[in-house]
């Protein structure tokens, strides 16, 4: 018995090719995510191993040798990062030298509120401890650095270690605990409703300014996995932005509700 293949129309062929390309791209995305997950889990395991030895004498001695910070340190192997690797818009156009980086060292950042000691050093023993044991991860971070990407660790104490090392645009401004990636990892997806009093009494003692700044800080920590709403009230309650109910915390929605 003979069998026959019916010729495909152009539209059908295009549709099949599109489906095949979509399937291939989906698999590529899955592979990238799997590689990222494996990398993060391996880094986590290494940090947990190092944390177990954070009180050892050797750990404390190594910590006292040196830690490079993001404000005043001169990195030993600084170089211009190529435009196809990493670009910092504040440092250049990315076509020539966009920033000075060191791929052989990690840099430590702490918010100004924690840098109360001499030369901008922390005084809180818990912050010092987190910097000390994470320094032992530098060798791992250097060896596993993937060109074009950044590897970093943020502690609940506010210390932040990153490779490649570079200077910050503004010293003491960065607090990893307020970054969306940190909040998302520590709390998971969430629904947030902010209720703000906008009555006349809020104009006293800069209360309104404080409330707005607090609301902006909270909204800035949200990711697309979160939903939020901002309600103001005086004689009556109103949702900022005019939407009804919780909305997705996309960048666009967060700007609309600032």
C-alpha positions as CSV (number, residue, x, y, z in Angstrom):
1,X,0.0,0.0,0.0
2,X,1.5,3.3,-1.1
3,X,1.8,6.2,1.3
4,X,1.9,9.9,0.3
5,X,3.3,13.0,1.8
6,X,1.2,16.1,1.3
7,X,3.2,19.2,0.6
8,X,3.1,21.8,3.3
9,X,1.9,25.3,2.6
10,X,4.2,28.2,3.3
11,X,2.2,29.3,6.3
12,X,2.3,25.8,7.8
13,X,6.0,25.5,7.2
14,X,6.6,28.9,8.8
15,X,4.5,27.8,11.8
16,X,6.4,24.6,12.3
17,X,9.7,26.4,12.1
18,X,8.5,29.0,14.6
19,X,7.4,26.2,17.0
20,X,10.7,24.5,16.6
21,X,12.7,27.7,17.3
22,X,10.4,28.5,20.2
23,X,11.0,25.0,21.7
24,X,14.8,25.4,21.1
25,X,14.9,28.8,22.8
26,X,12.8,27.5,25.7
27,X,15.3,24.6,26.2
28,X,18.2,27.1,26.0
29,X,16.6,29.2,28.7
30,X,16.0,26.1,30.9
31,X,19.7,25.1,30.5
32,X,20.8,28.6,31.4
33,X,18.6,28.6,34.5
34,X,19.8,25.2,35.5
35,X,23.4,26.3,35.2
36,X,22.7,29.4,37.2
37,X,20.9,27.4,39.9
38,X,23.8,24.9,40.1
39,X,26.3,27.7,40.4
40,X,24.4,29.5,43.1
41,X,23.9,26.3,45.1
42,X,27.6,25.4,44.9
43,X,28.5,29.0,46.1
44,X,26.0,28.6,48.9
45,X,27.6,25.3,50.0
46,X,31.0,26.9,50.0
47,X,29.9,29.8,52.1
48,X,28.2,27.5,54.6
49,X,31.4,25.5,54.9
50,X,33.4,28.7,55.5
51,X,31.0,30.0,58.0
52,X,31.6,27.0,60.2
53,X,35.2,28.1,60.6
54,X,34.5,31.8,61.1
55,X,35.9,31.9,64.7
56,X,39.1,30.0,63.9
57,X,42.4,31.8,64.7
58,X,43.6,31.3,61.1
59,X,40.4,32.9,59.7
60,X,40.9,36.0,61.9
61,X,44.5,36.3,61.0
62,X,43.8,36.1,57.3
63,X,41.1,38.7,57.7
64,X,43.5,41.2,59.4
65,X,45.9,40.9,56.4
66,X,43.7,42.8,54.0
67,X,40.3,43.3,52.5
68,X,39.8,45.6,49.5
69,X,37.0,48.1,49.9
70,X,35.0,49.9,47.2
71,X,36.0,53.4,48.2
72,X,39.7,53.8,48.9
73,X,41.5,50.6,47.9
74,X,43.9,50.5,45.0
75,X,43.4,47.1,43.4
76,X,46.7,45.3,42.4
77,X,45.5,44.2,38.9
78,X,43.2,46.9,37.7
79,X,42.3,47.0,34.0
80,X,39.8,48.4,31.7
81,X,36.9,46.0,31.2
82,X,36.1,45.3,27.5
83,X,32.8,46.6,26.3
84,X,31.5,43.1,25.6
85,X,32.0,42.1,29.2
86,X,30.7,44.6,31.8
87,X,29.6,48.2,31.3
88,X,28.9,50.8,34.0
89,X,27.1,53.7,32.4
90,X,28.3,56.1,35.0
91,X,31.9,55.4,34.1
92,X,31.8,55.6,30.3
93,X,30.2,54.8,27.0
94,X,31.3,51.2,27.0
95,X,33.2,51.7,23.7
96,X,36.6,52.4,25.2
97,X,37.3,52.1,28.9
98,X,34.0,52.0,30.8
99,X,35.4,51.3,34.3
100,X,38.4,50.0,36.2
101,X,38.0,46.4,37.3
102,X,40.1,43.7,39.0
103,X,39.2,40.1,38.2
104,X,41.7,38.7,40.7
105,X,40.2,40.4,43.9
106,X,36.9,40.8,45.6
107,X,35.7,44.2,47.0
108,X,33.8,44.7,50.2
109,X,31.0,47.2,50.4
110,X,29.2,48.3,53.6
111,X,26.6,51.1,54.1
112,X,27.9,54.3,55.7
113,X,25.8,53.6,58.8
114,X,28.0,50.6,59.6
115,X,31.3,52.2,58.8
116,X,31.8,54.1,62.0
117,X,35.3,53.1,62.8
118,X,38.6,54.6,61.7
119,X,39.3,54.8,57.9
120,X,35.6,53.8,57.3
121,X,35.9,50.4,59.0
122,X,33.0,48.7,60.8
123,X,32.9,48.4,64.6
124,X,30.1,45.9,65.0
125,X,31.7,42.5,65.7
126,X,29.0,40.7,63.7
127,X,29.7,42.8,60.6
128,X,33.4,42.2,61.0
129,X,32.8,38.5,61.4
130,X,30.7,38.3,58.1
131,X,33.5,40.2,56.3
132,X,36.2,37.8,57.7
133,X,34.6,34.5,56.9
134,X,33.5,35.7,53.4
135,X,37.0,36.7,52.6
136,X,37.9,33.0,52.6
137,X,35.5,32.6,49.7
138,X,37.7,34.9,47.6
139,X,39.7,32.1,46.1
140,X,36.5,30.2,45.1
141,X,35.0,33.4,43.6
142,X,38.2,34.1,41.6
143,X,38.4,30.6,40.3
144,X,34.7,30.4,39.4
145,X,34.4,33.9,38.0
146,X,32.5,33.9,34.6
147,X,33.6,36.8,32.3
148,X,30.8,39.2,31.7
149,X,29.0,38.4,34.9
150,X,29.4,39.3,38.6
151,X,29.5,37.0,41.6
152,X,28.6,38.4,44.9
153,X,27.6,37.6,48.5
154,X,25.4,39.7,50.8
155,X,25.1,39.0,54.5
156,X,22.2,39.8,56.8
157,X,24.6,42.0,58.7
158,X,24.9,44.4,55.7
159,X,28.4,43.4,54.4
160,X,28.6,42.7,50.6
161,X,31.5,41.0,48.7
162,X,31.7,41.1,44.9
163,X,34.0,40.1,42.0
164,X,35.2,41.7,39.9
165,X,36.3,44.4,42.3
166,X,35.7,48.1,41.4
167,X,35.1,51.4,43.1
168,X,31.6,52.5,43.8
169,X,30.2,55.7,42.3
170,X,29.2,56.8,45.8
171,X,30.9,55.4,48.9
172,X,28.7,54.0,51.6
173,X,25.5,54.2,49.7
174,X,25.0,50.5,48.8
175,X,23.2,48.4,51.3
176,X,22.6,44.8,50.0
177,X,19.8,44.2,52.5
178,X,17.6,46.7,50.6
179,X,18.2,45.2,47.2
180,X,15.3,43.3,45.5
181,X,17.4,40.2,45.0
182,X,18.3,40.0,48.7
183,X,14.7,40.7,49.9
184,X,13.3,38.2,47.5
185,X,15.7,35.5,48.6
186,X,15.0,36.1,52.3
187,X,11.2,36.5,52.2
188,X,9.9,34.9,48.9
189,X,6.9,36.2,46.9
190,X,4.6,38.4,48.9
191,X,1.6,40.8,48.8
192,X,2.3,44.2,50.4
193,X,-0.2,46.9,51.2
194,X,1.1,50.3,52.4
195,X,-1.4,52.6,54.1
196,X,-0.3,56.2,54.4
197,X,-2.0,59.0,56.4
198,X,-2.1,62.1,54.3
199,X,-4.1,64.3,56.6
200,X,-3.0,67.8,57.6
201,X,-1.2,66.6,60.7
202,X,1.3,64.7,58.6
203,X,2.8,68.1,57.6
204,X,4.1,68.6,61.1
205,X,7.7,67.5,61.9
206,X,8.3,66.3,58.3
207,X,6.1,63.3,58.9
208,X,4.8,63.2,55.4
209,X,8.4,63.3,54.0
210,X,9.4,60.4,56.3
211,X,6.3,58.4,55.3
212,X,7.0,58.9,51.6
213,X,10.6,57.9,51.9
214,X,9.8,54.8,53.9
215,X,7.2,53.8,51.3
216,X,9.6,54.3,48.4
217,X,12.2,52.2,50.2
218,X,9.8,49.4,50.6
219,X,8.6,49.5,47.0
220,X,12.1,49.6,45.7
221,X,12.8,46.2,47.3
222,X,10.0,44.5,45.6
223,X,10.4,42.2,42.5
224,X,8.0,41.0,39.8
225,X,7.3,38.0,42.0
226,X,5.6,40.4,44.5
227,X,2.3,42.4,44.3
228,X,1.6,45.6,46.1
229,X,-0.9,48.5,46.6
230,X,-0.5,51.9,48.2
231,X,-3.5,53.4,50.0
232,X,-3.7,57.0,51.2
233,X,-6.3,58.2,53.6
234,X,-7.6,61.4,55.2
235,X,-11.4,61.9,55.0
236,X,-11.5,59.0,52.6
237,X,-9.2,56.2,51.3
238,X,-7.7,56.2,47.8
239,X,-5.4,53.8,46.0
240,X,-2.5,55.6,44.3
241,X,-2.3,54.9,40.6
242,X,-6.1,54.4,40.3
243,X,-5.8,50.6,40.0
244,X,-8.1,48.4,41.9
245,X,-6.5,45.8,44.2
246,X,-2.9,44.5,44.2
247,X,-0.7,45.0,41.2
248,X,2.4,43.3,40.0
249,X,5.7,45.0,41.2
250,X,7.1,45.6,37.7
251,X,9.5,48.5,37.2
252,X,6.8,50.4,35.3
253,X,4.2,49.9,38.1
254,X,6.7,50.9,40.8
255,X,7.6,54.2,39.0
256,X,3.9,54.9,38.5
257,X,3.3,54.6,42.2
258,X,6.3,56.6,43.4
